Amino acid sequence: MPAEIGAGMTGPVRIAMWSGPRNISTAMMRAFENRSDCVVSDEPFYGCYLKRTGIDHPMADRIIDDMDCDFDNVARALKGPVPGGAAVWYQKHMSHHMLPDDDLSWSDGMAHCFLIRQPDAMVASYAKKRETPAASDFGFDRLGELFDQVADRKGAVPPVLDAADVLRDPRRALTALCDAVGIPFDDAMLAWPPGRRDSDGIWADVWYASVEASTGFLPYDPVPVRLSPELRAVADACRPAYERLAEHRLLRN
């Protein structure tokens, strides 16, 4: 029997959370994984993306060897039985892992959500790990395209969260998100044990040191960002899509 979720809804609830890199996306995954009713998946299309594009990413060969890189296989798994029979399945996705011609029908029936972050902060954080990023690495344009596709397929605007709003008030932001997807908020989402998880992708070696040391969302600390002219151009290219999505964010003050 499906689990009862939220007001009059039945589960399982599958949450497709779309974002770009360096956007508290792994901390959000930790928050959901700390719920007793939730299982998570970490960027299940990453291997497909690397194999299909041939793009140079840290650990690319190891990631391809470690993951199922057949798009249709991954899509079938994500709409198939929920691991462990959990009531909630939180799927962390990067927008740029969906190529322009990819069919989104695998995600019909899922609760789509969009996580954004101010471009200057994203670019500065990403450049610490990969020195010469391009605007395409942040997936903002693709995020906007997916947002429009989901809105058209659903006939409703999907929820958008800004990372800054989450860090300012995690309880309020996560409560608003849970309400939007039809599940109850759980206090367990606000704190978690430090360390790595079996659910983490093998790329954790490169990207997850900060979240592995964390026990909750870091305090909001908007440190001024200084970008080189080249990185400033990347952030500026991302800004229009960010600002368009920010108009739809769940929290506005």
PAZAPA-4460 file (N, C-alpha, C; in steps of 0.05 Angstrom, whole numbers, plus 32768, in hexadecimal, padded with zeros to 4 digits):
% residues 253
    n_x    n_y    n_z   ca_x   ca_y   ca_z    c_x    c_y    c_z   seq   type   mol
   8011   7FE8   8000   8000   8000   8000   8012   8019   8000     1      M     A
   800C   802D   7FF0   801C   8046   7FF0   8019   8054   800A     2      P     A
   802E   8061   8013   802E   8070   802C   801E   808A   8028     3      A     A
   8010   8092   803D   8001   80AB   803B   8014   80C3   8040     4      E     A
   8014   80D6   802E   8026   80ED   802F   8016   8106   802D     5      I     A
   801B   8118   8041   800E   8132   8040   7FF0   8132   8041     6      G     A
   7FE4   8147   8039   7FC7   814A   803B   7FBA   813D   8023     7      A     A
   7FB0   8125   8027   7FA1   8117   8013   7FB1   810B   7FFD     8      G     A
   7FCC   810B   7FFF   7FDD   8100   7FEA   7FE6   80E5   7FF1     9      M     A
   7FEB   80D4   7FDD   7FF7   80BA   7FE2   8012   80B8   7FD5    10      T     A
   8024   80A8   7FE1   803F   80A7   7FD8   8043   808F   7FC6    11      G     A
   805C   808A   7FBF   8073   809A   7FC7   8074   80B5   7FB9    12      P     A
   8080   80C9   7FC7   8085   80E3   7FBB   80A1   80E3   7FB1    13      V     A
   80A4   80E8   7F97   80BF   80EA   7F8A   80C5   8108   7F85    14      R     A
   80DA   8111   7F91   80E2   812D   7F8E   80FA   812F   7F7B    15      I     A
   80F6   813D   7F65   810C   8142   7F52   8115   815E   7F58    16      A     A
   812C   8161   7F66   8137   817B   7F6D   814C   8183   7F59    17      M     A
   8147   8197   7F49   815A   81A0   7F34   816A   81B8   7F3E    18      W     A
   8184   81B7   7F39   8195   81CE   7F40   81AE   81CE   7F2F    19      S     A
   81C0   81E0   7F35   81DB   81E0   7F2A   81EF   81D8   7F3F    20      G     A
   8208   81D7   7F39   821D   81D0   7F4C   8222   81E6   7F60    21      P     A
   822E   81DF   7F77   8236   81F2   7F8C   821E   8203   7F95    22      R     A
   8209   81F5   7F9C   81EF   8202   7FA1   81E0   81F6   7FB8    23      N     A
   81EE   81EE   7FCD   81E4   81E1   7FE5   81D3   81C8   7FDE    24      I     A
   81D7   81BE   7FC6   81C6   81A8   7FBD   81CC   818E   7FCD    25      S     A
   81E5   818A   7FD5   81EB   8173   7FE5   81E1   8176   8002    26      T     A
   81E3   818E   800D   81D7   8193   8027   81B9   818E   8027    27      A     A
   81AC   8196   8011   818F   8191   800F   818A   8173   800E    28      M     A
   819B   8164   8000   8198   8147   7FFF   819C   813B   801B    29      M     A
   81AF   8146   802A   81B3   813C   8045   819A   8141   8056    30      R     A
   818E   8158   8053   8176   815F   8063   8160   814A   805E    31      A     A
   815C   8143   8045   8147   8130   803F   814F   8114   8047    32      F     A
   8168   810D   8043   8170   80F2   804B   816E   80ED   8069    33      E     A
   816F   8103   8079   816D   8100   8096   8150   80FB   809F    34      N     A
   813D   80FD   808D   8122   80F5   8093   8120   80D6   8094    35      R     A
   8110   80CC   80A6   810E   80AF   80A9   80FD   80A3   8092    36      S     A
   80EF   80B4   8083   80DD   80A9   806E   80E8   80AE   8052    37      D     A
   8101   80B5   8050   810C   80BF   8036   8125   80B0   802E    38      C     A
   8127   80AA   8014   813F   80A0   8007   8148   80B4   7FF3    39      V     A
   8162   80B6   7FED   816C   80CB   7FDB   817D   80BE   7FC5    40      V     A
   817F   80CC   7FAE   8190   80C5   7F98   81A1   80DD   7F90    41      S     A
   81BB   80D9   7F8D   81CE   80EE   7F88   81D5   80EF   7F6A    42      D     A
   81CA   8102   7F5C   81D1   8108   7F40   81D1   80EE   7F2F    43      E     A
   81BB   80E0   7F2D   81BB   80C7   7F1F   81C2   80C8   7F01    44      P     A
   81BF   80DF   7EF5   81C5   80E2   7ED8   81E1   80EC   7ED3    45      F     A
   81F2   80EF   7EE8   820C   80FA   7EE4   821D   80E9   7ED1    46      Y     A
   821D   80CF   7ED5   822D   80BE   7EC4   8224   80C0   7EA7    47      G     A
   8209   80C0   7EA2   81FE   80C3   7E87   8208   80DD   7E7B    48      C     A
   8207   80F3   7E8A   8210   810D   7E80   822D   810C   7E78    49      Y     A
   823E   8101   7E88   825B   8100   7E82   8260   80EF   7E6A    50      L     A
   8253   80D8   7E68   8258   80C6   7E52   824E   80D2   7E37    51      K     A
   8237   80DF   7E38   822B   80E9   7E20   8239   8102   7E16    52      R     A
   8244   8113   7E28   8250   812C   7E20   826E   812A   7E1D    53      T     A
   827B   8118   7E2B   8298   8117   7E2B   82A5   812E   7E39    54      G     A
   8296   813D   7E48   82A0   8155   7E56   82B5   814D   7E6A    55      I     A
   82C9   815F   7E6E   82DF   815A   7E81   82D6   8163   7E9D    56      D     A
   82D0   8150   7EAE   82C9   8155   7ECA   82DB   8145   7EDC    57      H     A
   82E0   814E   7EF5   82F0   813F   7F07   82E4   8122   7F0B    58      P     A
   82F5   810E   7F09   82EE   80F2   7F0E   82DB   80E8   7EF8    59      M     A
   82DA   80F4   7EE1   82C6   80EC   7ECD   82C7   80CE   7EC6    60      A     A
   82DF   80C3   7EC2   82E0   80A7   7EBA   82D6   8095   7ED1    61      D     A
   82DD   809B   7EE9   82D4   808B   7F00   82B6   808D   7F03    62      R     A
   82AA   80A4   7EFF   828D   80A8   7F02   827F   8097   7EED    63      I     A
   8289   8099   7ED4   827C   8089   7EBE   827E   806B   7EC5    64      I     A
   8294   8062   7ECF   8297   8045   7ED5   8285   803D   7EEC    65      D     A
   8280   8050   7EFE   8271   8049   7F17   8253   804A   7F13    66      D     A
   8249   8058   7EFF   822C   805D   7EFC   8220   804F   7EE4    67      M     A
   8206   804B   7EE5   81F7   8044   7ECD   81F6   805C   7EBB    68      D     A
   8201   805A   7EA3   8202   8071   7E91   81EE   806F   7E7A    69      C     A
   81DB   805D   7E7C   81C6   805C   7E69   81AE   806D   7E72    70      D     A
   81A8   8082   7E63   8193   8095   7E6C   8178   8087   7E71    71      F     A
   8170   8075   7E5F   8156   8068   7E62   8156   8056   7E7B    72      D     A
   816C   8048   7E80   816D   8037   7E98   816A   8048   7EB2    73      N     A
   8178   805F   7EB3   8177   8070   7ECA   815B   807B   7ECD    74      V     A
   814F   8084   7EB7   8134   8090   7EB9   8120   807B   7EC3    75      A     A
   8122   8062   7EB9   810F   804D   7EC2   8113   8048   7EDF    76      R     A
   812C   8048   7EE9   8130   8043   7F05   8124   8059   7F17    77      A     A
   8126   8072   7F0E   811C   8088   7F1E   80FE   8089   7F20    78      L     A
   80F0   807D   7F0D   80D3   807C   7F0F   80C9   8060   7F17    79      K     A
   80DC   804F   7F1E   80D6   8033   7F26   80D2   8031   7F44    80      G     A
   80D4   8019   7F4F   80D0   8015   7F6C   80E3   8027   7F7C    81      P     A
   80D9   8032   7F92   80E9   8043   7FA3   80FB   8032   7FB4    82      V     A
   8115   8038   7FB5   8127   8028   7FC6   811D   8026   7FE3    83      P     A
   811C   800E   7FED   8114   800A   8009   80F7   800F   800E    84      G     A
   80E7   8015   7FFA   80CB   801B   7FFE   80C6   8035   800D    85      G     A
   80D9   8048   800B   80D6   8061   8019   80BE   8071   800F    86      A     A
   80B3   8082   8020   809C   8092   8019   80A4   80AA   8008    87      A     A
   80BD   80B3   800A   80C7   80CA   7FFC   80E1   80C3   7FEE    88      V     A
   80E4   80CA   7FD5   80FD   80C5   7FC6   8107   80E0   7FBC    89      W     A
   811C   80EA   7FC8   8128   8104   7FC0   813E   80FF   7FAC    90      Y     A
   813B   8109   7F94   814E   8105   7F7E   815C   8120   7F78    91      Q     A
   8176   8121   7F7E   8186   8139   7F79   8190   8138   7F5C    92      K     A
   8188   814C   7F4C   818F   814D   7F30   819D   8168   7F29    93      H     A
   81B0   8166   7F17   81BC   817E   7F0C   81AF   8184   7EF1    94      M     A
   81A7   819D   7EED   8197   81A3   7ED5   81A6   819D   7EBB    95      S     A
   81C1   81A2   7EBB   81D0   819E   7EA3   81D4   8181   7E9C    96      H     A
   81CD   816F   7EAE   81CE   8152   7EA8   81B8   814A   7E94    97      H     A
   81A4   815B   7E91   818F   8156   7E7D   8197   8165   7E63    98      M     A
   819C   8156   7E4E   81A3   8162   7E35   818A   816D   7E27    99      L     A
   818D   817F   7E14   8175   818D   7E08   8160   817A   7DFE   100      P     A
   8167   8163   7DF2   8153   8152   7DE6   8149   813C   7DF9   101      D     A
   8152   813C   7E12   814A   8127   7E25   812C   8129   7E2B   102      D     A
   811F   8112   7E2B   8102   8110   7E31   80FE   8110   7E4F   103      D     A
   80ED   8122   7E58   80E8   8125   7E75   80D1   8113   7E7F   104      L     A
   80C6   8103   7E6D   80AE   80F3   7E75   80B3   80E1   7E8C   105      S     A
   80CC   80D9   7E90   80D3   80C8   7EA7   80CC   80D5   7EC2   106      W     A
   80CA   80F0   7EC2   80C6   80FE   7EDB   80A9   8107   7EDE   107      S     A
   8097   80FF   7ECC   807B   8106   7ED0   8071   80F9   7EEA   108      D     A
   8062   8108   7EF9   8059   80FE   7F13   806B   8105   7F2A   109      G     A
   8083   810F   7F24   8095   8117   7F3A   8090   8134   7F42   110      M     A
   8098   813A   7F5A   8097   8156   7F64   80B1   8163   7F5D   111      A     A
   80B0   8175   7F49   80C8   8182   7F40   80CD   819C   7F50   112      H     A
   80E6   81A0   7F58   80ED   81B8   7F67   8107   81C3   7F5C   113      C     A
   810C   81DC   7F60   8123   81E9   7F54   8132   81F9   7F6A   114      F     A
   814C   81F4   7F6B   815E   8200   7F7F   8171   8212   7F71   115      L     A
   8172   822C   7F79   8183   823F   7F6B   8195   824D   7F7F   116      I     A
   81AA   8259   7F75   81BD   8268   7F86   81C8   827F   7F76   117      R     A
   81CD   8295   7F83   81D8   82AD   7F77   81F1   82A6   7F67   118      Q     A
   81F2   82AD   7F4D   8208   82A3   7F3C   8224   82AA   7F45   119      P     A
   8229   82C2   7F50   8244   82C9   7F59   824E   82B5   7F6D   120      D     A
   823D   82AD   7F80   8245   829B   7F95   824A   827F   7F8A   121      A     A
   8239   8276   7F77   823D   825C   7F6B   8257   825B   7F5C   122      M     A
   825C   826F   7F4C   8274   826F   7F3B   828D   8270   7F4C   123      V     A
   828D   8280   7F61   82A4   8282   7F73   82AA   8267   7F80   124      A     A
   8295   8259   7F89   8298   823F   7F96   82A2   822A   7F83   125      S     A
   8296   822A   7F6B   829E   8215   7F57   82BA   8219   7F4E   126      Y     A
   82C3   8232   7F4B   82DE   8237   7F41   82F4   822D   7F54   127      A     A
   82ED   8228   7F6D   8300   821D   7F80   8307   8200   7F79   128      K     A
   82F5   81F3   7F6B   82F8   81D7   7F65   8300   81D2   7F47   129      K     A
   82F7   81E5   7F36   82FB   81E2   7F19   8300   81FE   7F0F   130      R     A
   8319   8203   7F07   8322   821F   7F04   8316   822E   7EED   131      E     A
   830E   8221   7ED8   8305   822F   7EC0   82E8   8227   7EB8   132      T     A
   82D5   822D   7EC9   82B9   8226   7EC3   82AE   8237   7EAC   133      P     A
   8299   822C   7E9F   8289   823B   7E8C   826D   823E   7E96   134      A     A
   825E   8250   7E8B   8243   8254   7E94   8232   823A   7E93   135      A     A
   8238   8229   7E7F   8229   8210   7E7B   822D   81FD   7E93   136      S     A
   8244   8200   7EA1   8249   81EE   7EB8   8235   81F2   7ECE   137      D     A
   8227   8209   7ECF   8215   820F   7EE5   81F8   8209   7EDE   138      F     A
   81F2   8204   7EC5   81D8   81FA   7EBC   81C1   820D   7EC0   139      G     A
   81C7   8227   7EC2   81B0   823A   7EC7   819D   823B   7EB0   140      F     A
   81A8   823D   7E97   8196   823E   7E80   8185   8225   7E7E   141      D     A
   8192   820E   7E83   8184   81F5   7E82   8170   81F3   7E99   142      R     A
   8177   81FE   7EB0   8164   81FE   7EC7   814B   820D   7EBF   143      L     A
   814F   8224   7EB2   8137   8233   7EA9   8127   8224   7E95   144      G     A
   8133   8216   7E82   8125   8206   7E6F   8115   81F0   7E7C   145      E     A
   8122   81E2   7E8F   8114   81CD   7E9D   80FD   81D8   7EAE   146      L     A
   8101   81EF   7EBA   80EB   81FC   7EC9   80D3   8201   7EB7   147      F     A
   80D8   820B   7E9F   80C2   8210   7E8C   80B5   81F6   7E83   148      D     A
   80C5   81E2   7E7E   80B9   81C8   7E75   80A8   81BC   7E8B   149      Q     A
   80B2   81BD   7EA4   80A2   81B2   7EBA   8088   81C1   7EBE   150      V     A
   808A   81DC   7EBD   8073   81EC   7EC0   805E   81E6   7EAB   151      A     A
   8067   81E2   7E92   8055   81DC   7E7C   8048   81C0   7E80   152      D     A
   8058   81AD   7E88   804E   8192   7E8B   803B   8190   7EA3   153      R     A
   8040   819F   7EB8   8030   819E   7ED0   8019   81B1   7ED0   154      K     A
   801B   81C6   7EC0   8007   81DB   7EC0   8008   81EC   7ED9   155      G     A
   8020   81ED   7EE6   8023   81FD   7EFF   8041   8203   7F02   156      A     A
   8046   8219   7F10   8062   8221   7F14   806E   8210   7F2A   157      V     A
   8084   8202   7F25   8091   81F2   7F3A   809F   8203   7F4F   158      P     A
   80A2   81F8   7F67   80AF   8207   7F7C   80CD   820D   7F77   159      P     A
   80D5   8225   7F7F   80F1   822D   7F7C   80FB   8236   7F97   160      V     A
   8113   822C   7F9F   8120   8235   7FB8   813A   8242   7FB1   161      L     A
   8140   8258   7FBD   815B   8265   7FBB   816C   825B   7FD2   162      D     A
   8184   8254   7FCD   8196   824A   7FE2   8199   825E   7FF9   163      A     A
   819A   8277   7FF2   819C   828C   8007   8184   828B   801A   164      A     A
   816C   8286   800F   8154   8285   8020   8155   826D   8032   165      D     A
   8160   8256   8028   8162   823E   8039   8176   8244   8050   166      V     A
   818D   8250   804A   81A1   8255   805F   8197   826A   8073   167      L     A
   8188   827D   806A   817D   8291   807D   816B   8285   8091   168      R     A
   815A   8273   8088   8146   8267   809A   813F   824B   8090   169      D     A
   8150   8237   8097   814B   821C   808D   8130   8211   8094   170      P     A
   8126   8215   80AC   810C   820A   80B4   80F6   8215   80A2   171      R     A
   80F6   822F   809F   80E1   823C   808E   80E3   8232   8071   172      R     A
   80FB   8232   8066   80FE   822A   804A   80F6   820D   8046   173      A     A
   80FF   81FB   8057   80F9   81DF   8053   80DC   81D9   8059   174      L     A
   80D0   81E8   806B   80B3   81E5   8070   80A3   81ED   8057   175      T     A
   80AC   8203   804B   809E   820C   8032   80A2   81F8   801C   176      A     A
   80B9   81EC   8019   80BE   81D8   8005   80AD   81BF   8009   177      L     A
   80AD   81B5   8022   809D   819E   8028   8080   81A2   8023   178      C     A
   8076   81BA   802A   805A   81C1   8024   8055   81C0   8006   179      D     A
   8068   81CA   7FF7   8064   81CB   7FDA   8063   81B0   7FCD   180      A     A
   8072   819D   7FD8   8072   8182   7FCC   805F   816E   7FDA   181      V     A
   8051   8178   7FEF   803D   8168   7FFB   8046   8154   8010   182      G     A
   805C   815A   801E   8065   8148   8033   8068   8159   804D   183      I     A
   8067   814D   8064   806A   815D   807D   8087   8164   8081   184      P     A
   808C   817B   808C   80A7   8183   8094   80AF   8171   80AC   185      F     A
   80C9   816B   80AD   80D4   815A   80C2   80EC   8169   80CE   186      D     A
   80EC   816C   80E9   8102   817A   80F6   811D   816D   80F0   187      D     A
   811D   8153   80EA   8136   8145   80E4   8144   8150   80CC   188      A     A
   8137   8160   80BC   8143   816C   80A4   8157   8182   80AB   189      M     A
   8156   818C   80C3   8166   81A3   80CA   8182   819C   80D4   190      L     A
   8188   8183   80DA   81A2   817B   80E4   81A7   815E   80DE   191      A     A
   81C0   8157   80D9   81C7   813C   80D1   81E3   8136   80DC   192      W     A
   81EA   811C   80DE   8205   8114   80E7   8219   811B   80D1   193      P     A
   8232   8122   80D9   8246   8128   80C5   824F   810E   80B7   194      P     A
   825E   8111   80A1   826A   80FA   8094   825E   80F4   8079   195      G     A
   826A   80E1   806C   8261   80D8   8051   824A   80C5   8054   196      R     A
   823A   80C3   803E   8223   80B1   803D   8228   809C   8026   197      R     A
   821C   8085   802A   821D   8071   8014   820F   807B   7FFB   198      D     A
   81FC   808E   7FFF   81ED   8099   7FE9   81FD   80AE   7FD9   199      S     A
   8213   80B8   7FE3   8223   80CC   7FD5   8230   80C0   7FBC   200      D     A
   8230   80D0   7FA7   823F   80C8   7F8F   825D   80C7   7F95   201      G     A
   826B   80B8   7F85   8288   80B5   7F8A   8297   80CF   7F86   202      I     A
   828A   80E3   7F79   8296   80FD   7F76   8297   810D   7F90   203      W     A
   828D   8101   7FA6   828F   810D   7FC0   82AC   8113   7FC7   204      A     A
   82BF   8103   7FBD   82DB   8108   7FC2   82E4   8124   7FBA   205      D     A
   82D8   812F   7FA5   82E0   8149   7F9A   82CF   815F   7FA6   206      V     A
   82B4   815B   7FA9   82A2   8170   7FAD   8295   8172   7FC9   207      W     A
   8296   815E   7FDA   8285   815C   7FF1   8292   8161   800C   208      Y     A
   82AB   816B   800C   82B9   816D   8026   82A9   817F   8039   209      A     A
   829E   8195   8030   8290   81A7   8042   8277   819B   804D   210      S     A
   8268   818E   803C   824F   8182   8046   8254   816A   8058   211      V     A
   826A   815B   8053   8271   8145   8064   8278   814E   8080   212      E     A
   8283   8166   8083   8289   8171   809D   8271   817E   80AB   213      A     A
   825C   8182   809C   8245   8191   80A7   8233   8180   80B8   214      S     A
   8224   818D   80C9   820F   8180   80D9   81F4   818E   80D5   215      T     A
   81F3   81A0   80C1   81DB   81AF   80BB   81E2   81C5   80A7   216      G     A
   81CE   81D5   80A0   81D3   81EB   808E   81E5   8200   809B   217      F     A
   81F8   8209   808C   820A   821E   8097   81FB   8238   809A   218      L     A
   8203   8249   80AD   81F6   8263   80B0   81F9   8274   8097   219      P     A
   81E5   8284   8091   81E7   8295   807A   81FC   82AB   807E   220      Y     A
   8210   82AB   806D   8226   82BE   8070   822E   82C8   8054   221      D     A
   8220   82DD   804A   8225   82E7   802F   823F   82F6   802C   222      P     A
   8255   82E8   802C   826F   82F4   8029   8272   8300   800D   223      V     A
   827C   8319   800B   827F   8325   7FF0   8291   8313   7FDE   224      P     A
   8289   8310   7FC5   8297   82FF   7FB3   82A7   830F   7F9F   225      V     A
   82C0   8309   7F9C   82D1   8316   7F88   82D7   8302   7F72   226      R     A
   82D0   8309   7F5A   82D4   82F7   7F43   82E7   8305   7F2F   227      L     A
   82F7   82F4   7F22   8307   82FE   7F0C   82F5   8307   7EF5   228      S     A
   82FF   8317   7EE3   82EF   831F   7ECC   82E3   8307   7EBD   229      P     A
   82F2   82F1   7EBA   82E8   82D9   7EAC   82D2   82CC   7EBB   230      E     A
   82D5   82C9   7ED6   82C0   82BD   7EE6   82A8   82D0   7EE8   231      L     A
   82AC   82EA   7EE9   8296   82FD   7EE9   8285   82FA   7ED0   232      R     A
   8292   82F5   7EB9   8282   82F2   7EA1   8271   82D8   7EA2   233      A     A
   827C   82C3   7EAF   826C   82AB   7EB2   8254   82B0   7EC4   234      V     A
   8258   82BD   7EDA   8242   82C3   7EED   822D   82D5   7EDF   235      A     A
   8236   82E9   7ED0   8224   82FA   7EC2   8213   82EB   7EAD   236      D     A
   821F   82D7   7EA1   8210   82C7   7E8D   81FA   82B6   7E9A   237      A     A
   81FF   82AF   7EB3   81EB   829F   7EC2   81D5   82AF   7ECE   238      C     A
   81D9   82C9   7ED2   81C7   82DA   7EE2   81AB   82DC   7ED7   239      R     A
   81A6   82E0   7EBD   818B   82E2   7EB4   8179   82CB   7EBB   240      P     A
   8183   82B2   7EB7   8173   829B   7EBE   816E   8299   7EDC   241      A     A
   8183   829F   7EEC   817F   82A0   7F09   8169   82B3   7F11   242      Y     A
   816B   82CB   7F06   8157   82E0   7F0E   813B   82D8   7F06   243      E     A
   8138   82CB   7EEF   811D   82C3   7EE6   8112   82AE   7EF9   244      R     A
   8122   829A   7F01   8118   8286   7F13   8113   8291   7F2F   245      L     A
   8124   82A4   7F37   8121   82B0   7F52   8107   82BE   7F55   246      A     A
   80FA   82C6   7F40   80E0   82D3   7F41   80CB   82C0   7F4C   247      E     A
   80D0   82A6   7F4B   80BC   8292   7F53   80C4   8284   7F6D   248      H     A
   80D8   828E   7F7B   80E1   827F   7F93   80CB   827F   7FA9   249      R     A
   80CB   826A   7FB9   80B7   8266   7FCD   80B8   827C   7FE3   250      L     A
   80D0   8284   7FEA   80D4   8299   7FFF   80DE   82B2   7FF2   251      L     A
   80D1   82C8   7FF8   80D9   82E2   7FEC   80E2   82F6   8000   252      R     A
   80E2   82F0   801A   80EC   8302   802E   80F4   82F3   8047   253      N     A
***
